[in-house]
Amino acid sequence: MSKTKALARVALILVSFCALRAAADVIVTTNGSKIVGKITSISAGTVVISTDYAGDIKVKQALVASIETDRPVAVRLENGNRVIGTVTTAETGQMKIEGSNSQTVTPMKEIVEIWTAGEEDPQIVALRRKWSFLAGVDVNGESGTQHQMGTAFNFRATLKGPVDDLQFYTAYNRQVSNDVKSADQFKAGVDYADNFSDATSWYVRDEAGYDRVMQITFDDVAAAGFGYDFIKTDSETLTGRIGLSYRDYQYRPTSGTPALNAIGGDLEVEYKKKFGKAELSDHLTFLPDFQASSNYIITHDFHFTIPITASLWKLAIGVTNDYDSKPVSGVSKIETLYYTRLELAWGKAHD
């Protein structure tokens, strides 16, 4: 073998060795399988390793016998201690975390969380409130025997934390059929809920607006009470609310309907279910008047949302029903709107 060929072979071996070292984190499972890549995190009992050949691979931590990293990582242990160092396997089979000035040996099961050294602690990030936003628009029309034109807009900003949820929202709906307005409604509101236990919360909300078809020049509903999560998982929630409400309705003078100022109840049920990236949502609200039991309002919104793109655009298909037991003269008690809405969602909660 010539000297040139020998040097070339040595160089090739060194390049291959360096390439292996660039992605030398190793997971060994309890059945002896090895996964080589870059361990990006250990959290909530799941180990995530990024590979060139299969992307991110998630492995249950209970099925991991050992891990090794070729770089320092931040490690949180079960006792709350946090150490930074390179993780290897000790002779005892336990995990050895070796820093510049310290060494810690611990069973694999006592490692609660791992993240890249120098990055922010995920525990602190998880406690931080995050903004998310949703804007939607739908336009529909019909010509021929019937002439119809409808437009609707909605916007919602949500500040969500681990135990509380603050929402600001607004919506406008206008429908014209055969040159006659069948809907002309605007609303804006705020809703805040705080979980003081795993399943129990308190809430306050206020919603104001107008409805020109119902001849309401101004309406305001303020409510407060308690909520309970009957179902609360990452993919499914069922929440009930019960509280008190105050309704202030001002009607057009020509309607002949006196202003309404009433204290009543506030009963709400909301159900959400995720199917992958798609989501079903069903929200029902009942506002009875304590002074006149025959006077009440029921609102209902049911829709199914499917993603159009990987992150931002969605399509919502649904129906809303608004029932007023005592509307102004000449107006139907119930209003039903079927809609197909294009939505744009962005913000940290949608990442």
BAVEX-789155 format. One record per residue (C-alpha): residue in three letters; x, y, z. Coordinates in steps of 0.05 Angstrom, whole numbers. Layout:
N
R  res  c1  c2  c3
R  ala  X  Y  Z
...
END
This chain:
351
R  res  c1  c2  c3
R  met  0  0  0
R  ser  28  68  -20
R  lys  39  123  31
R  thr  -13  167  -5
R  lys  -67  113  0
R  ala  -51  101  73
R  leu  -58  174  89
R  ala  -124  177  51
R  arg  -151  118  90
R  val  -130  149  156
R  ala  -164  215  136
R  leu  -228  177  117
R  ile  -229  142  184
R  leu  -219  208  221
R  val  -276  241  181
R  ser  -322  182  196
R  phe  -304  184  269
R  cys  -318  259  273
R  ala  -385  249  238
R  leu  -404  196  289
R  arg  -383  241  346
R  ala  -428  297  319
R  ala  -488  253  334
R  ala  -463  207  387
R  asp  -521  209  437
R  val  -545  138  449
R  ile  -608  109  479
R  val  -607  36  500
R  thr  -676  6  511
R  thr  -693  -50  560
R  asn  -695  -100  503
R  gly  -625  -82  481
R  ser  -641  -38  421
R  lys  -597  23  409
R  ile  -619  89  379
R  val  -565  138  358
R  gly  -579  212  348
R  lys  -586  274  390
R  ile  -627  271  454
R  thr  -668  336  453
R  ser  -708  326  517
R  ile  -734  281  572
R  ser  -800  305  600
R  ala  -865  276  627
R  gly  -837  205  622
R  thr  -818  210  549
R  val  -748  211  518
R  val  -743  248  451
R  ile  -683  234  406
R  ser  -673  268  339
R  thr  -644  224  283
R  asp  -623  236  211
R  tyr  -659  174  186
R  ala  -727  178  222
R  gly  -734  249  250
R  asp  -755  254  322
R  ile  -765  188  358
R  lys  -804  185  423
R  val  -791  129  473
R  lys  -825  117  539
R  gln  -775  129  594
R  ala  -797  66  629
R  leu  -770  27  569
R  val  -702  61  570
R  ala  -646  25  605
R  ser  -592  78  596
R  ile  -573  140  557
R  glu  -507  171  538
R  thr  -492  242  513
R  asp  -430  269  481
R  arg  -442  339  506
R  pro  -463  372  572
R  val  -538  373  585
R  ala  -580  401  642
R  val  -613  346  684
R  arg  -668  352  737
R  leu  -672  295  786
R  glu  -731  268  824
R  asn  -708  302  888
R  gly  -710  370  853
R  asn  -635  378  846
R  arg  -609  404  779
R  val  -541  385  752
R  ile  -504  399  687
R  gly  -456  350  655
R  thr  -444  294  606
R  val  -487  232  617
R  thr  -454  164  613
R  thr  -466  95  642
R  ala  -430  78  706
R  glu  -402  9  721
R  thr  -462  -3  766
R  gly  -509  7  707
R  gln  -534  73  736
R  met  -529  140  701
R  lys  -467  181  714
R  ile  -473  256  704
R  glu  -403  286  702
R  gly  -394  361  705
R  ser  -331  403  707
R  asn  -327  401  783
R  ser  -377  348  805
R  gln  -403  278  791
R  thr  -472  250  805
R  val  -494  177  799
R  thr  -568  163  796
R  pro  -617  109  771
R  met  -647  123  703
R  lys  -717  126  732
R  glu  -698  185  778
R  ile  -681  230  718
R  val  -743  273  711
R  glu  -722  321  657
R  ile  -665  335  609
R  trp  -654  395  563
R  thr  -597  427  526
R  ala  -548  461  573
R  gly  -552  537  567
R  glu  -624  537  545
R  glu  -681  561  590
R  asp  -709  514  642
R  pro  -772  481  613
R  gln  -804  484  681
R  ile  -800  560  680
R  val  -823  563  608
R  ala  -884  520  625
R  leu  -905  568  679
R  arg  -903  628  633
R  arg  -968  654  602
R  lys  -970  651  526
R  trp  -1011  691  476
R  ser  -1048  659  418
R  phe  -1092  691  366
R  leu  -1149  669  320
R  ala  -1180  710  264
R  gly  -1236  684  219
R  val  -1278  708  161
R  asp  -1334  677  120
R  val  -1370  706  59
R  asn  -1429  671  26
R  gly  -1476  692  -30
R  glu  -1532  667  -74
R  ser  -1566  695  -136
R  gly  -1624  671  -179
R  thr  -1692  657  -147
R  gln  -1664  680  -81
R  his  -1613  736  -71
R  gln  -1570  729  -9
R  met  -1505  759  15
R  gly  -1472  746  82
R  thr  -1408  766  116
R  ala  -1381  749  184
R  phe  -1316  765  220
R  asn  -1288  743  287
R  phe  -1224  753  326
R  arg  -1200  722  392
R  ala  -1137  735  433
R  thr  -1121  686  488
R  leu  -1070  692  544
R  lys  -1063  623  573
R  gly  -1023  600  633
R  pro  -1018  534  671
R  val  -1077  551  716
R  asp  -1113  610  684
R  asp  -1142  633  618
R  leu  -1157  704  595
R  gln  -1194  715  529
R  phe  -1213  777  490
R  tyr  -1259  768  431
R  thr  -1302  804  381
R  ala  -1348  784  324
R  tyr  -1393  816  271
R  asn  -1447  782  229
R  arg  -1488  812  173
R  gln  -1537  773  129
R  val  -1581  802  74
R  ser  -1635  761  39
R  asn  -1675  790  -19
R  asp  -1651  860  1
R  val  -1676  850  72
R  lys  -1628  846  130
R  ser  -1637  781  168
R  ala  -1576  791  214
R  asp  -1537  852  235
R  gln  -1501  837  300
R  phe  -1437  858  335
R  lys  -1408  834  401
R  ala  -1343  842  440
R  gly  -1325  810  506
R  val  -1275  787  557
R  asp  -1273  721  595
R  tyr  -1226  702  652
R  ala  -1222  635  688
R  asp  -1175  613  743
R  asn  -1167  541  767
R  phe  -1157  540  842
R  ser  -1155  463  841
R  asp  -1144  410  787
R  ala  -1217  409  765
R  thr  -1250  470  799
R  ser  -1246  542  776
R  trp  -1278  610  784
R  tyr  -1294  657  727
R  val  -1318  726  707
R  arg  -1340  749  639
R  asp  -1373  808  605
R  glu  -1401  814  535
R  ala  -1431  875  501
R  gly  -1456  894  432
R  tyr  -1518  907  391
R  asp  -1568  870  346
R  arg  -1603  916  297
R  val  -1650  862  271
R  met  -1673  848  342
R  gln  -1676  925  350
R  ile  -1627  922  407
R  thr  -1585  986  408
R  phe  -1541  961  465
R  asp  -1537  898  505
R  asp  -1490  876  560
R  val  -1486  811  598
R  ala  -1439  806  659
R  ala  -1431  740  695
R  ala  -1390  707  749
R  gly  -1389  639  782
R  phe  -1354  572  787
R  gly  -1333  520  737
R  tyr  -1319  446  740
R  asp  -1279  403  691
R  phe  -1316  336  685
R  ile  -1265  314  633
R  lys  -1196  345  627
R  thr  -1144  312  582
R  asp  -1098  336  527
R  ser  -1147  312  474
R  glu  -1215  321  508
R  thr  -1248  370  556
R  leu  -1318  377  585
R  thr  -1329  439  628
R  gly  -1392  462  664
R  arg  -1404  532  693
R  ile  -1457  558  741
R  gly  -1463  629  766
R  leu  -1501  694  768
R  ser  -1512  742  710
R  tyr  -1536  813  700
R  arg  -1570  831  634
R  asp  -1577  903  609
R  tyr  -1616  909  543
R  gln  -1633  975  511
R  tyr  -1683  973  453
R  arg  -1698  1022  397
R  pro  -1752  1071  420
R  thr  -1796  1054  360
R  ser  -1796  980  379
R  gly  -1844  992  437
R  thr  -1803  945  480
R  pro  -1780  973  548
R  ala  -1708  967  571
R  leu  -1690  903  608
R  asn  -1648  903  671
R  ala  -1650  834  702
R  ile  -1610  791  750
R  gly  -1610  718  731
R  gly  -1569  655  725
R  asp  -1512  636  680
R  leu  -1508  562  660
R  glu  -1455  540  609
R  val  -1430  474  582
R  glu  -1371  468  534
R  tyr  -1344  405  503
R  lys  -1281  399  460
R  lys  -1250  338  428
R  lys  -1187  334  386
R  phe  -1178  285  329
R  gly  -1105  294  312
R  lys  -1100  366  287
R  ala  -1176  371  277
R  glu  -1223  393  333
R  leu  -1297  388  350
R  ser  -1326  443  394
R  asp  -1396  449  425
R  his  -1415  508  470
R  leu  -1484  519  502
R  thr  -1505  578  546
R  phe  -1571  588  583
R  leu  -1588  655  615
R  pro  -1653  652  656
R  asp  -1686  714  687
R  phe  -1699  704  762
R  gln  -1756  755  762
R  ala  -1793  726  702
R  ser  -1781  652  690
R  ser  -1811  657  620
R  asn  -1756  706  600
R  tyr  -1691  672  581
R  ile  -1638  668  527
R  ile  -1603  606  498
R  thr  -1542  610  454
R  his  -1509  550  420
R  asp  -1448  542  376
R  phe  -1426  477  345
R  his  -1368  471  296
R  phe  -1314  425  270
R  thr  -1246  453  252
R  ile  -1197  420  205
R  pro  -1126  444  187
R  ile  -1112  468  117
R  thr  -1037  478  126
R  ala  -988  450  177
R  ser  -991  510  224
R  leu  -1032  572  207
R  trp  -1094  562  165
R  lys  -1157  524  186
R  leu  -1228  513  161
R  ala  -1286  514  209
R  ile  -1355  486  191
R  gly  -1411  497  240
R  val  -1478  525  262
R  thr  -1500  576  313
R  asn  -1569  582  346
R  asp  -1593  642  385
R  tyr  -1660  635  421
R  asp  -1695  694  456
R  ser  -1759  674  492
R  lys  -1787  745  487
R  pro  -1762  780  424
R  val  -1790  845  397
R  ser  -1853  842  355
R  gly  -1845  813  285
R  val  -1779  778  300
R  ser  -1770  703  305
R  lys  -1751  674  372
R  ile  -1695  633  342
R  glu  -1640  652  294
R  thr  -1598  598  261
R  leu  -1535  610  221
R  tyr  -1496  557  182
R  tyr  -1425  577  166
R  thr  -1361  556  133
R  arg  -1305  599  160
R  leu  -1232  608  140
R  glu  -1189  617  202
R  leu  -1118  641  214
R  ala  -1087  618  280
R  trp  -1019  640  306
R  gly  -982  651  371
R  lys  -944  608  421
R  ala  -1004  564  439
R  his  -1009  543  365
R  asp  -935  528  355
END
